[in-house]
Amino acid sequence: MTDDDLKQLIASNAKSIQALTTSLNELKQEWQKDREEWQKDRKQIYQWMSRLSASQANFWETQADYYRRLEDVEDRQAIMLEILNRVTKKDEDES
């Protein structure tokens, strides 16, 4: 192998190494962009999950309040029926 062949081989290897380094750097940059986007998406998913949990808690609280109020109405209805029964019994007894 002559000096010129050796110099050409070295230059070719240097170009290959430079191309690989450039390609590797581009891949690292793309990977970093993808990673940042993934982290952003993950953060957003956690925010959505938090909002969903809060909405579910509000729903269950509202539903519990509804059932409490429904129970109150049923209690009042029972009292009103009891009063009505007493009043109608008195009217029947007087007749």
Biotite code that builds the C-alpha atoms (Angstrom):
import biotite.structure as struc

atoms = struc.array([
    struc.Atom([0.000, 0.000, 0.000], chain_id="A", res_id=1, res_name="MET", atom_name="CA", element="C"),
    struc.Atom([1.430, 3.335, -1.052], chain_id="A", res_id=2, res_name="THR", atom_name="CA", element="C"),
    struc.Atom([1.384, 6.554, 0.891], chain_id="A", res_id=3, res_name="ASP", atom_name="CA", element="C"),
    struc.Atom([-1.323, 7.941, -1.394], chain_id="A", res_id=4, res_name="ASP", atom_name="CA", element="C"),
    struc.Atom([-3.476, 4.849, -0.850], chain_id="A", res_id=5, res_name="ASP", atom_name="CA", element="C"),
    struc.Atom([-2.961, 5.134, 2.880], chain_id="A", res_id=6, res_name="LEU", atom_name="CA", element="C"),
    struc.Atom([-3.834, 8.839, 2.842], chain_id="A", res_id=7, res_name="LYS", atom_name="CA", element="C"),
    struc.Atom([-6.975, 8.117, 0.817], chain_id="A", res_id=8, res_name="GLN", atom_name="CA", element="C"),
    struc.Atom([-7.950, 5.362, 3.242], chain_id="A", res_id=9, res_name="LEU", atom_name="CA", element="C"),
    struc.Atom([-7.422, 7.678, 6.202], chain_id="A", res_id=10, res_name="ILE", atom_name="CA", element="C"),
    struc.Atom([-9.439, 10.427, 4.511], chain_id="A", res_id=11, res_name="ALA", atom_name="CA", element="C"),
    struc.Atom([-12.187, 7.973, 3.666], chain_id="A", res_id=12, res_name="SER", atom_name="CA", element="C"),
    struc.Atom([-12.268, 6.690, 7.226], chain_id="A", res_id=13, res_name="ASN", atom_name="CA", element="C"),
    struc.Atom([-12.332, 10.258, 8.555], chain_id="A", res_id=14, res_name="ALA", atom_name="CA", element="C"),
    struc.Atom([-15.290, 11.070, 6.285], chain_id="A", res_id=15, res_name="LYS", atom_name="CA", element="C"),
    struc.Atom([-17.088, 7.912, 7.423], chain_id="A", res_id=16, res_name="SER", atom_name="CA", element="C"),
    struc.Atom([-16.439, 8.761, 11.076], chain_id="A", res_id=17, res_name="ILE", atom_name="CA", element="C"),
    struc.Atom([-17.652, 12.333, 10.490], chain_id="A", res_id=18, res_name="GLN", atom_name="CA", element="C"),
    struc.Atom([-20.812, 11.061, 8.748], chain_id="A", res_id=19, res_name="ALA", atom_name="CA", element="C"),
    struc.Atom([-21.470, 8.603, 11.573], chain_id="A", res_id=20, res_name="LEU", atom_name="CA", element="C"),
    struc.Atom([-20.897, 11.311, 14.185], chain_id="A", res_id=21, res_name="THR", atom_name="CA", element="C"),
    struc.Atom([-23.280, 13.663, 12.384], chain_id="A", res_id=22, res_name="THR", atom_name="CA", element="C"),
    struc.Atom([-25.861, 10.911, 12.055], chain_id="A", res_id=23, res_name="SER", atom_name="CA", element="C"),
    struc.Atom([-25.474, 10.013, 15.725], chain_id="A", res_id=24, res_name="LEU", atom_name="CA", element="C"),
    struc.Atom([-25.892, 13.649, 16.766], chain_id="A", res_id=25, res_name="ASN", atom_name="CA", element="C"),
    struc.Atom([-29.033, 13.962, 14.642], chain_id="A", res_id=26, res_name="GLU", atom_name="CA", element="C"),
    struc.Atom([-30.432, 10.792, 16.216], chain_id="A", res_id=27, res_name="LEU", atom_name="CA", element="C"),
    struc.Atom([-29.653, 12.146, 19.690], chain_id="A", res_id=28, res_name="LYS", atom_name="CA", element="C"),
    struc.Atom([-31.453, 15.390, 18.875], chain_id="A", res_id=29, res_name="GLN", atom_name="CA", element="C"),
    struc.Atom([-34.483, 13.509, 17.531], chain_id="A", res_id=30, res_name="GLU", atom_name="CA", element="C"),
    struc.Atom([-34.453, 11.251, 20.580], chain_id="A", res_id=31, res_name="TRP", atom_name="CA", element="C"),
    struc.Atom([-34.280, 14.290, 22.866], chain_id="A", res_id=32, res_name="GLN", atom_name="CA", element="C"),
    struc.Atom([-37.227, 15.916, 21.053], chain_id="A", res_id=33, res_name="LYS", atom_name="CA", element="C"),
    struc.Atom([-39.222, 12.681, 21.302], chain_id="A", res_id=34, res_name="ASP", atom_name="CA", element="C"),
    struc.Atom([-38.340, 12.365, 24.981], chain_id="A", res_id=35, res_name="ARG", atom_name="CA", element="C"),
    struc.Atom([-39.408, 15.956, 25.703], chain_id="A", res_id=36, res_name="GLU", atom_name="CA", element="C"),
    struc.Atom([-42.656, 15.414, 23.812], chain_id="A", res_id=37, res_name="GLU", atom_name="CA", element="C"),
    struc.Atom([-43.243, 12.152, 25.692], chain_id="A", res_id=38, res_name="TRP", atom_name="CA", element="C"),
    struc.Atom([-42.638, 13.891, 29.021], chain_id="A", res_id=39, res_name="GLN", atom_name="CA", element="C"),
    struc.Atom([-45.026, 16.681, 28.032], chain_id="A", res_id=40, res_name="LYS", atom_name="CA", element="C"),
    struc.Atom([-47.683, 14.139, 27.017], chain_id="A", res_id=41, res_name="ASP", atom_name="CA", element="C"),
    struc.Atom([-47.152, 12.191, 30.232], chain_id="A", res_id=42, res_name="ARG", atom_name="CA", element="C"),
    struc.Atom([-47.532, 15.351, 32.309], chain_id="A", res_id=43, res_name="LYS", atom_name="CA", element="C"),
    struc.Atom([-50.730, 16.182, 30.427], chain_id="A", res_id=44, res_name="GLN", atom_name="CA", element="C"),
    struc.Atom([-52.094, 12.668, 30.977], chain_id="A", res_id=45, res_name="ILE", atom_name="CA", element="C"),
    struc.Atom([-51.454, 13.008, 34.714], chain_id="A", res_id=46, res_name="TYR", atom_name="CA", element="C"),
    struc.Atom([-53.266, 16.358, 34.697], chain_id="A", res_id=47, res_name="GLN", atom_name="CA", element="C"),
    struc.Atom([-56.230, 14.775, 32.910], chain_id="A", res_id=48, res_name="TRP", atom_name="CA", element="C"),
    struc.Atom([-56.239, 11.907, 35.376], chain_id="A", res_id=49, res_name="MET", atom_name="CA", element="C"),
    struc.Atom([-56.235, 14.409, 38.224], chain_id="A", res_id=50, res_name="SER", atom_name="CA", element="C"),
    struc.Atom([-59.157, 16.296, 36.700], chain_id="A", res_id=51, res_name="ARG", atom_name="CA", element="C"),
    struc.Atom([-61.005, 13.032, 36.118], chain_id="A", res_id=52, res_name="LEU", atom_name="CA", element="C"),
    struc.Atom([-60.476, 12.010, 39.742], chain_id="A", res_id=53, res_name="SER", atom_name="CA", element="C"),
    struc.Atom([-61.746, 15.392, 40.935], chain_id="A", res_id=54, res_name="ALA", atom_name="CA", element="C"),
    struc.Atom([-64.774, 15.102, 38.648], chain_id="A", res_id=55, res_name="SER", atom_name="CA", element="C"),
    struc.Atom([-65.505, 11.621, 39.923], chain_id="A", res_id=56, res_name="GLN", atom_name="CA", element="C"),
    struc.Atom([-65.232, 12.827, 43.522], chain_id="A", res_id=57, res_name="ALA", atom_name="CA", element="C"),
    struc.Atom([-67.639, 15.677, 42.740], chain_id="A", res_id=58, res_name="ASN", atom_name="CA", element="C"),
    struc.Atom([-70.027, 13.231, 41.079], chain_id="A", res_id=59, res_name="PHE", atom_name="CA", element="C"),
    struc.Atom([-70.014, 10.872, 44.062], chain_id="A", res_id=60, res_name="TRP", atom_name="CA", element="C"),
    struc.Atom([-70.472, 13.792, 46.442], chain_id="A", res_id=61, res_name="GLU", atom_name="CA", element="C"),
    struc.Atom([-73.397, 15.074, 44.389], chain_id="A", res_id=62, res_name="THR", atom_name="CA", element="C"),
    struc.Atom([-74.921, 11.625, 44.209], chain_id="A", res_id=63, res_name="GLN", atom_name="CA", element="C"),
    struc.Atom([-74.565, 11.163, 47.984], chain_id="A", res_id=64, res_name="ALA", atom_name="CA", element="C"),
    struc.Atom([-76.196, 14.555, 48.538], chain_id="A", res_id=65, res_name="ASP", atom_name="CA", element="C"),
    struc.Atom([-79.036, 13.546, 46.186], chain_id="A", res_id=66, res_name="TYR", atom_name="CA", element="C"),
    struc.Atom([-79.655, 10.356, 48.132], chain_id="A", res_id=67, res_name="TYR", atom_name="CA", element="C"),
    struc.Atom([-79.561, 12.280, 51.456], chain_id="A", res_id=68, res_name="ARG", atom_name="CA", element="C"),
    struc.Atom([-82.138, 14.702, 50.137], chain_id="A", res_id=69, res_name="ARG", atom_name="CA", element="C"),
    struc.Atom([-84.244, 11.852, 48.776], chain_id="A", res_id=70, res_name="LEU", atom_name="CA", element="C"),
    struc.Atom([-84.129, 10.236, 52.199], chain_id="A", res_id=71, res_name="GLU", atom_name="CA", element="C"),
    struc.Atom([-85.215, 13.546, 53.772], chain_id="A", res_id=72, res_name="ASP", atom_name="CA", element="C"),
    struc.Atom([-88.165, 13.715, 51.363], chain_id="A", res_id=73, res_name="VAL", atom_name="CA", element="C"),
    struc.Atom([-89.112, 10.132, 52.206], chain_id="A", res_id=74, res_name="GLU", atom_name="CA", element="C"),
    struc.Atom([-88.900, 10.929, 55.940], chain_id="A", res_id=75, res_name="ASP", atom_name="CA", element="C"),
    struc.Atom([-91.090, 13.993, 55.477], chain_id="A", res_id=76, res_name="ARG", atom_name="CA", element="C"),
    struc.Atom([-93.535, 11.979, 53.398], chain_id="A", res_id=77, res_name="GLN", atom_name="CA", element="C"),
    struc.Atom([-93.729, 9.354, 56.158], chain_id="A", res_id=78, res_name="ALA", atom_name="CA", element="C"),
    struc.Atom([-94.393, 12.052, 58.755], chain_id="A", res_id=79, res_name="ILE", atom_name="CA", element="C"),
    struc.Atom([-97.067, 13.648, 56.558], chain_id="A", res_id=80, res_name="MET", atom_name="CA", element="C"),
    struc.Atom([-98.728, 10.264, 56.023], chain_id="A", res_id=81, res_name="LEU", atom_name="CA", element="C"),
    struc.Atom([-98.653, 9.611, 59.749], chain_id="A", res_id=82, res_name="GLU", atom_name="CA", element="C"),
    struc.Atom([-100.259, 12.987, 60.434], chain_id="A", res_id=83, res_name="ILE", atom_name="CA", element="C"),
    struc.Atom([-102.821, 12.374, 57.691], chain_id="A", res_id=84, res_name="LEU", atom_name="CA", element="C"),
    struc.Atom([-103.636, 8.956, 59.148], chain_id="A", res_id=85, res_name="ASN", atom_name="CA", element="C"),
    struc.Atom([-104.088, 10.450, 62.607], chain_id="A", res_id=86, res_name="ARG", atom_name="CA", element="C"),
    struc.Atom([-106.307, 13.229, 61.294], chain_id="A", res_id=87, res_name="VAL", atom_name="CA", element="C"),
    struc.Atom([-108.445, 10.865, 59.238], chain_id="A", res_id=88, res_name="THR", atom_name="CA", element="C"),
    struc.Atom([-108.764, 8.444, 62.172], chain_id="A", res_id=89, res_name="LYS", atom_name="CA", element="C"),
    struc.Atom([-110.008, 11.263, 64.381], chain_id="A", res_id=90, res_name="LYS", atom_name="CA", element="C"),
    struc.Atom([-112.525, 12.229, 61.698], chain_id="A", res_id=91, res_name="ASP", atom_name="CA", element="C"),
    struc.Atom([-113.700, 8.629, 61.406], chain_id="A", res_id=92, res_name="GLU", atom_name="CA", element="C"),
    struc.Atom([-113.901, 8.217, 65.183], chain_id="A", res_id=93, res_name="ASP", atom_name="CA", element="C"),
    struc.Atom([-116.005, 11.380, 65.468], chain_id="A", res_id=94, res_name="GLU", atom_name="CA", element="C"),
    struc.Atom([-118.458, 10.198, 62.835], chain_id="A", res_id=95, res_name="SER", atom_name="CA", element="C"),
])
